[in-house]
Amino acid sequence: MKYILFIIIFFSFIFYCNAKKQYTTNSEKAIKRYETALKLLKENKIDKGIKKLISATEADERFIEPFLTLADVYHTIDSVKKEIYYYRKGLEIDTGFFKNGFLNLAKAEFSIGLYNDAKNNLEVFLNFNNVREIDQITAFEYMQSCEFAIHAVNNPVPFNPKNIGNNINSENDEYSPSITADGKILTFTVLLPTDKITTNGEQIFQEDFYISKFVDTSWSEAEEMKNINTSGNEGAQTISSDGKIMFFTACNRPDGFGSCDIYYSIKNGTDWSAPKNVGRPVNSGSWESQPSISPDGRTLYFASNRLNGIGKMDIWMTSLSDDGFWEKPVNLGEVINTIEDEAYPFIHSDNKTLYFASKGKTGMGGFDLYYTQRLDTNKWSVPVNLGYPINTFNNEKGLIVNAQGNIAYFSSNRLSETGDDIFQFELYKEARPTPASYVKGHVYDAYTKTGLLAKFQLFELTSSDLIMESVSYKPDGDFLVCLPIYNNYALNVSKPGYLFYSENFSLDTVSEFINPFEIDIPLFPIIEGEKIILKNIFFETNSYQLKNESKTELNKLVEFMNNNQKIIAELSGHTDNIGTEEDNQILSENRAKEVEKYLIQHGVNEKRLSAKGYGESMPIATNNTPEGRSQNRRTEFKILGN
């Protein structure tokens, strides 16, 4: 209300200074009504003030001041259509009386999607002389958005949203969807009525979390997440790719650092742990909210108005250090953040495509949805607007995309008669991320069959870059690791006291989403006689020259030997039966020696190693098929003793 009075008093002050009370009317009746209206508005009697302003215009239909003041009042109480009406009425009387009125009118028209009208009024404003530079800059920015919006409306993107179903949506507001990489678990926020009433007699609502599972062809009836929900508000959550950790926002809690903080809960079996504050330096004395966890669980994106940002609300990221602590958050920079608000970040399962909402970029008005891709550690491509009709003059925010990259989920009240509901739609190809498949299963002790907490690392084979890092969870040793397509990967699974496990996935020739992999991984304890196949050691055909793709596995083997200084091991080479037995024996010996040579060159004591070739004498599969022969061509690592 104070803001309203400030605007009105300021507006009247301009007239007083410029015109010295020489109004645009000679009607004493109109002037008296106008000045009475200003007094009423100053006393916060808004409705009476509006009526008196209207009566002033009735006393003289060419009295500009009450028309423009009415427009100003309706602007401050968010009645845009009436604001536009009175600006148009006042400005058409004398186009040169209040130049900035055309800029204000254009802003109002733009805010409800009247893009052509807004563009025309911006052109009028920009043709005036002696306008402030800052207003010119604002007008040019709005002009860019008008031109973008007009083009977008004339060139719509494919968009056919479908309600996700009555098992999730209800008469309450449902929003902030979050989905696991396998598409089996959906969490979301619901705004629920309480039995509490404000002093003004208004219903008090609170936010809680619900969860649904995809069974057969539909979502199950949503259930309350009781271990996490409280009598307060919980909202804006993100669930990890494997469905084991949930980060969310809660405000004004006793253990909080600011108005709103980010919390987390871990799934233990079928239950969720008591939520804990993520703590500093992620949370601060400011507002932190809307977290999104990367598919490897090592980077957390969130929105905050914390100090040293670029705009009002920016998107930040924090990384998990090797010792398990969140590092100091980093602002995503001016490519993404503007002087206005950016919010609702969502990092896709490909670990590089980020979707977010922004008020400060060229767009359709309000919050628009954009996507960008990470080019480097904290370098991002220029964000792209998702286009019309996904974006409109309304606020669009909170979009997520499934791992496959073809289905997007979002909440909207413009498509529903029951407030905010969750919808899904097929995302058009240009806006899709890199599709990601996944490998899932459980890791366990090879002898006791007990589930293990183990470390998972996914490397890009050619570059040896670490792409993803995750862990399995007790009691079952369950794991899920995302696999973005278009690359080849080496998977390494390790746990102290055990031999590591390796696997590879060739996805470089895949053109679209492929079915996920499901594997069970037994880990063998480090005892004499145990051995593993080094599945990510590769040689040139009929040669013992190591391929560059072998470096990831070789370096993990060096690391293993360094971490287990007393181990004595044998490196053995094996071939298929193609070629002569003698040639295969020589080839297998040379390949084993080449691996041994690499380890020695990288610091492993040669006395701890031996290399031996077995040729074609120890097949583990048939030699009658290409697949079988491929398995027989292998390098093994065997514990000889301590």
Buried (B, 14 or more C-beta within 10 A) or exposed (E): EEEBBEBBEEBBEEBEEEEEEEBBBEBEEBBEBBBBBBEBBBEEBBEBBBBBBBBBBEBBEEBBBBBBBBBBBBBBEEBBEBBBBBBBBBBEBEEEBBBBBBBBBBBBBBBBBBBEBBBBBBBBBBEBEEBEEEBBEBBEBBBBBBBBBBEBBEEEBBBEBEBBBEEBBBEBBBBBBBBBBBBEBBBBBBBBEEEEEEEEEEEEBBBBBBBBBBEEEEBBEBEEBEBBBEEEBBBBBBBBBBBBBBBBBBBEBEEBBBEBBBBBBBBEEEEBBEBEBBBEBBBBEBBBBBBBBBBBBBBBBBBBBBEEBBBBBBBBBBBBEEEEEBBEBEBBEEBBBBEBBBBBBBBBBBBBBBBBBBBBBBBBBBBBBBBBBBEEEEEBBEBBBBBBBBBBBBBBBBBBBBBBBBBBBBBBBEEBEEBBBBBBBBBBEEBBBBBBBBBBBBBBBBEEEEBBEBBBBBBBBBEBEBBBBBBBBEEBBBBBBBBBBEBBBBBBBBBEEBBBBBBBBEBEEBEEBBEBBEBEBBBBBBEEEBBBBBBBBBBEEEEBEBEEBBBBBBBBBBBBBEEBEEBBBBBBBBBBBEEEEEBBBBBBBBBBBBBBBBBBEBEBEEEBBBBBBBBBEEBEBEBEEEEBBEBBBBBBBBBBEE
